[in-house]
Amino acid sequence: MPLPVPSATALVDSAIDLFSVMVFDQPIKIQESAFAQIAASLGEPLLTRNAGRKAAVTKNVTIAVSKALNGLNNRLSRRIGQSDRVKTLLLDILKVRLLRASLA
């Protein structure tokens, strides 16, 4: 029988699931704020000093955004198309992730 995941890991997994389900159901301003905070956190200088933390944050952000976009596709929601800023922030987040992955 497999061991349960540590509580901290379970908490992060649950937060990712909740984010991915709820983010595109929020008002546009909330979406913009959420993605702006994510983009800012990926650019934090503290992440460059701690490779393990940088990898964990980058991976968790990638999973959360991927799940959110996949859920958006499944629900056929049009809310992402209502804000150019949300689109721009998503592209910035994905570019940062792809750029860092190619440099690693």
N, C-alpha and C positions, 0 to 999 in steps of 0.2 A: 504494500500500500504506500503510495507516495506521501511524503511529508507535506504539511501545509506550508504555503509561502509565508515568509516573515510578515508581521503586521504592517511594517512600513511599506513593503512592496505591495501588499494588498491595498493599502490606502492610495498609493500612487496609481495603481491599476484602476481602481474605482473612480478616481478623479479624472483619469483619461477617458474612461467610458462615459461618465456624466458630461464632461466637456463635449465630447464628440456627438452626443445625442442632443444637447441643448443649445450649442453655440449659434446655430443658424435659425433657431426659433426665437432668438432674442431680438430686440429692436436694433436697427442698424448702428446707432451710436454705441451700444454695448458691444456689438461685434467689432466695430472699429477699435474701441478701447482694448478689448481682449487681445486682438491681433497685434496692436501697437505694443502692448506690454510684452507679448511673446517675442516680437522682433527685437525689442530693446533688451530683453534678457539674454537673447542669443549673442548680442554684441557686448555684453558685460566684460570688462577687463578681468574680473575675478575668475571667469571661466578659463581664460588662457593660462592662468597660474596653476590650475588644478585639472589635469588631463582627465581624470576619472569622472569628476563632476561635469566637465564639459561634454564628455561622451554620453553620460546619463541624461543630461538636460536635452542635448541634441536628439538623442534617440527617442526620448519621451515626447518631445515636441513633434517629431516626425510621425510617430505613431498616432498622436492625438489629431493632428491635422489630416493625416491620411484617413483615419476613421471618420472624422467629421465630413470630409469630402465624399467618402464612400456612402455614408448615411444620407448625405444630401442627394446624391445620385439616386439612391433607392427610394427616397420620398418624393423625388421630382419637384423639389422646392425651387422657387425662383428668387428667393431672398438674396442670394449671393450676387445676383445680377443688378440689384438695386443700388449698390454702392461701389463706385470706382475705387474708393479708398480701401475697402475690404479686399478687393481684387489685387490692388497694388501691394498691400501688406502681406497677403498670402504669397504673392510672387516673390517678395523680398525674403520672406521666411524660407521658402523653398530654395531660392538662389543661395542663401547663406548655407543651408544644409548641404546642397549639392557642391558648392564651392569647397566647403570644409572637408567633405568626403573625398573630393578629388585631390586635395592637398595632403590628406593623411596617408 
